[in-house]
C-alpha cells in the first residue's frame, strides 16, 4: 500500500497535526512526518515533492499557518493529491491560512480541510488510498458505523438523564 507524507511548516504545528497522525496509526497506514517550510527550506520541500512518487507515497498532507503556501508549493511539484491543513493563527484566526490554502490557480489543485482539521485530513487521505483497497474501504465503513453508534448511545444517555429529572 502507498504511504502518506505528512509535512508541517514548523514544529508549532505538531499539536494540530498529531490528530492526523493518530488517525493514520488507527488505520495502520504507513507514513512519514516532516517539518519543512515552503519559504525557509524550499530545496528540501522540492526534493520531497519531486521524489514522492518514487518513494511510494500516494497522498501528501501539508499543514501550515499564516501565509500557508506549503500545500500549494508541494502541489506544483507533484501530481499526487495534496491535502492542506490550514493552521489557526493568532493574527487572523486561521483565515489567512485557509485562504492561502484554497485559493490555488487553475491547474494546481489542493484539497483543503477546515482550519485545524487534521483528523479529516487523515481520513481524506485514507479515503483516497481506499479507492483501490477493499480492506481499507471496509475499515472506513466500520469507522463511520462506530461513529454513528456513539452518537446514538450519547442520544440515549442524555434522553435518559433528562427524562428522569
N, C-alpha and C positions, 0 to 999 in steps of 0.2 A: 504494500500500500504506500501511496505517496505520503510525504511528511508535510508538516506545516511550519513555515518560518514565522516567528513572532518577533517583530522588531519594534523597539521603542526608542524615541528620540533622546530620552535621558532617564537616569536611574529614578528620578522622582515620579515617573510614570508607572513604576512597578506595582505600587499599591492597587492601581486600577487593573493593570494587565494580569495580575495574579488570578483574577476571576476567569479570565480566558484560559490560563494555564490549568486551572482546576478542572474546567470542563473538558479540555483536551485529554487530561490524565484520566478522568472518569470514563471516557470513551476509548482509552488506551491508544491514542493517536500519537505517533512519533512526531516530535517537534524539536526545533532548535530555537533558542531565545537569544536575542542580540540587543545591545544598546549601540545604536548608530544614528547619527544625525545627518539629515539632508544638507545642512549648512556647515556643520563643523567637521564631518567625516565623509565628504561626498565621494571620495575614491572607494572607500570601504562599502558604502551603500551601492555604488555602481558594481563592484565586484560581486556582492551578494546577489543583486538582481540579475546580472547578466549570466551568472552561473547557476541560478536557481533550478532551472530545468534539468541540467546535467547532474545536479546534486540531489535529484529525486524529490524536489518539492512539488506539491500540487496546488498550494494556495499560500499566499503571503498575507499576514496581518500586520498592519503598521499603526502604531499608536503614537500620537504626537499632540502637543498643545501649542498654543499661540499661533504662529504662522505655520500651521501643520502641513508642511509640504512633503513630508516623508512618504506618505502613501502615493501621492502623485508622481514624485520623482521615481519611486520604485516602479510604478505602473508604466512610466515612459520607457523603462529599460527592459521590460519583460512582457511576454504575452500571457503569463499566468494571471489568474484572478487575484486582485488585491482588495483587501477589506480594510477600510480605515476605521480606527477608533479615535474620534476626536476627544481630547482630554480637557476636562473642565479647568479653566484658568481663573486666577484671582482678578485679572483685568476685566474680562468681558464674560465671565461665567461659562466659557467654552464656546460661545457663539463664534468667536474668531477661529477656533479650531474646526468647528463644524463647517463653516463656510469655506475655509481653506481646503477642506477635505472633499466637499461635494461639488464645488464649482470648477469642475475639470473641463478642459476644452474638448470639443468633439474629436473622437478617435482615440482618446486615452481614458477609458472608463475606470472608475474606482467605486466599488460598493462601499457604503458607509452606514454604520450603525449609529445609535444615539450617543450623545455625549456621555462618556464613561461607560458605554455599552459593551464592555469586554466579554461578558458571558455570551451575549448574542453574536459577537464576532466569532467566538469559538464555535458556537452552534452553526453559524452560517458556513464556516469553513468545513465543518463536519458534513453538513448537507451537501456541499459541493463534492467532497470526497465520496459521499454515499451514492452519488448518481450511478456509479458503476460497481457498487459494492453492496450486495443484498444484506449481508450480515450487519453492516454498519447502518443500513436503512432500517432494519428491524430494531436495532438498538435505539435509534431516534424515535421510532414509533412508540416503543416501550417508555421512553423518557416522557413523551407527551402524555401517555396514559397515566403514568405515575404523577405527573404534574396536575392533571385533571382530578385524579383521585384525592390528592392533597387538598385541593380547593373544596371538593365535595365533603371531605372529612371536616375541614375548617367550618364549612357552612353548617353541617350537622351539629358540631360542637357549640357554635355561637347561638344557634337556634335553641338548643337545649339549655344553655346558660341563661338566656333571657326569657325563656318560656317559664322557667322555674321562679322567676322574680315577680 
